[in-house]
């Protein structure tokens, strides 16, 4: 079953139920794009909206993401409408990347109150196009020129805090929290033309001339030369490949 409507002359069809319980219940124009309302299951911690131009084939592209902490409805904004857009929603039981980092950083602060966040590395077991599959986190902090780390294989389960003498170099403190989750960074990555797989990503604020904000840095991106990375700015939302 599908929900179909015509918005500003654009035919829009949304799967009423895909990938499990999330149900698309409404479509309406919103600025130059489309607002899609989704009924969220009780267990849903985050919801994504994907689209493609052909109902039966083609690559689904992530177009919107929102966190949610309770059941009910949530509205996601698709920035622009294709000539014929087909939408599907997906709910995740896993907490968001930002939620996990906030929790792990909080554990470090319990033991090292002066610690500041330097970077977060996320890896998976294989190349993927889904950031949630890069679930193995390493959070790196500086504590008065010493290094403190904590790791997690999944969810809110973290290993004990590790202390390493000596500073962690080549990073600037990341003001926490940041305004962008990796799911939003992935939307920008895809919109810039990098719609294939990647091996890992790191949230960091490199100490380098001309770098003035934190970045999501994707490694092993399909189509990018070895040794080069795709940067997505947390604040300016610009995407570029490292030299």
N, C-alpha and C positions, 0 to 999 in steps of 0.2 A: 504493500500500500504506500502511496506517495501523496504528499501535500504539494499541490501545484497552484501557482498564481502568476498573474501578469503584473509586474511592477514597472511603471514608466516605459511600457512597451517591451519589456524584457521578460521572456518566459523563464520562470524559476521553478525548479522541481527539487524537493527535499525528501529524502527517505524518511518515512515516519518512524522507523525503528531500525537502526543498524548497529552492529557491534555490541548488541545487548540492550539493556534497558533505556538508555537515553532516548527521549522521543522529541522530535521537532514538532512544536505545536503552533508556531506562528511565523509569518514572513511579512515584512513591511519595508517600504522605502526609508532610507536614513541618509540624508545628505546626498552624496554621489554614489552611495552603496546600498547595502541591504542589511537590515537588522533581523537576526534569526533568533527566535525564542525556543529554548530547550527545557524540557522537564527533566530534572536531574534526579537520579536514584539516591536513596539514603546513603549509600556507601561512596558516592562520587566526591572525590577530593579536588579534581580539576576536570575541566571539560574543553575539548577542542572541536573546532568546526573546520571541515575540509571541503574543497570544491573541485570540480573538473568540468570541462565543457561538453563531454559526451556522457550520456547516461550509462552506456554499456561498456565503455573502454576508456583507456587513458590513465594518466597518473593523477592520483588525488594529491592536492596541494593544501598544506595547512594555511588557513587564512585568518583564524582567530583563536584565542585561548583565554580562559579565565579560571581563577581558582574558585572553589566553593567549599564551604564547611558544613553545609546542611542541605537536606532535600528541599525541593521547591523548583522554581523556574529561574532561568538565567538567560540574559540576552547577550548575544555575541554580535559584534559589528564586522561585516565584511566590507573592507574599504572600497572595493570597486566591483561592479557586476560585469561579468563576461556577457557576450551576446546571448549565450544560453548557458546558464549556470545550474549545476546540480550539486546539492549540498548533502553532507552527512555529518552526524555528531558522534563523538566518542567520549565516554567517561572513563576516568582512571581512578582506581581505588588507592593508588600510591600517592603520597604527598608530593607537592611540587618541589622543584629544585630549590627554590628560595626558602621554602619551609624547612627542608632538610638542612640547608646551610645555617639557617637561623638557629635551629636546634643544636647542631654540632658546635657552632661557634659559642653558644651559651654554655655548653659543657666545658669548653676550654676556659671560658671566663670564670667559671666557678673555682678553678684551681689557679688561674693566672689572670686576675682582674684587670691588669694593665695591658693585656694582649690586644693587638690590633690585627685585622684580617689583611692578609697579603695575596693569597690566591686560593682557588678551589679547582682541583683537577677532577675530571669525570671521565671514566673509561668504561668500556663494556667488554664483551668476549669476542665480538666480531664487528665488522663494518655494519653500519646501520643508518637509516634515514630518520630514526625516531630518537630524540634526545633522552626519552625516559629509559631507553635500553642501555644508555651509558650510566649505569646505576652505581658504580663503584666510585665513591668520593674520597678524596684526600683534601682536607682543609688545612691550610698552612697559615700560621700566625707568627708575628714577631712579638717578643716580650723582652723589651729593654736589651736589644741586640742579641737575644737568644731566640731559638726557633722552637715552636710548639706545633705539633700536628695531631690530627685525629682522623681516623678512617672509618668508612661505613660501606658495607656491601649492598645494603638495601634499606629503604625506609628510615625509621628513627632508631635503628639499632647501630650503635657505634662502639668501636673498640676503645680500650683505655687511651687516655691522653699520653702522648710521647713528648719528652723534652730533649732537645738537642742543643748542646753548647755551640755558640757562634751564630751570627746573623744570617738571615735569608736574604740574598743579594738580588739586585736588578728588578725590584718591585717597589711600588709606592703603595701606601696604605689605601685600601678600598673603604670608603665611607659606607657603613652598613646601617640599614638595608639599601640595596640598589633598587631602582625603579623598574628594571626589566628582568623578566624571567627568561630562562633559556628557550622556552617554547615560543616566546615572542621573537627572540633572536633568530630562531629557526625559520619563522615566517619571513623575516627580512632576508635571510640567507637564500631561501628558495626564490623569493621575488627578484633577487639579484642574478638569478640564473643557475645557482648551485643546487639543483634538485636531486642530486644523486646521494650517495652514502658518504659518511665520514667515520673516522675511527675513534675520535675523542674530542673533547672540548675543555677549555680552561677559562675560568673567569679570573682575569688579573688586570692590574694597572701597571704596565711595563714602565720602568725607569728608562726613558729614551727620548731624545729630542723630538719635539712636535707632538708627543703623546700627552693628552691633557684630560683623559678620562679612562675609566675601566672598559675592558672589552671582553666579549665572548670570542674566544679564539678557537676555531675549528681546525683540527688536524686530520691529515689523511683524507682530504675531501676529494671525491672522484672528479677527475678532470683538472686538478691542480697539480702542478709539477712537484715532485718530491722535495721536501725541505722548505716548502712554502705553505703558508697558512691563510685562512680567510678570517678577517677581523670584522666584528659587528659592534659598533659603538653603543654603549649602554645609554648614553645621553643624546648624542646627535643622530643615532640610528643609521649611520653611514656604514656601508659594506665595502671592503677593499681587500686585495690579496697582498701579502707581504712581499717585499722585494727579494 
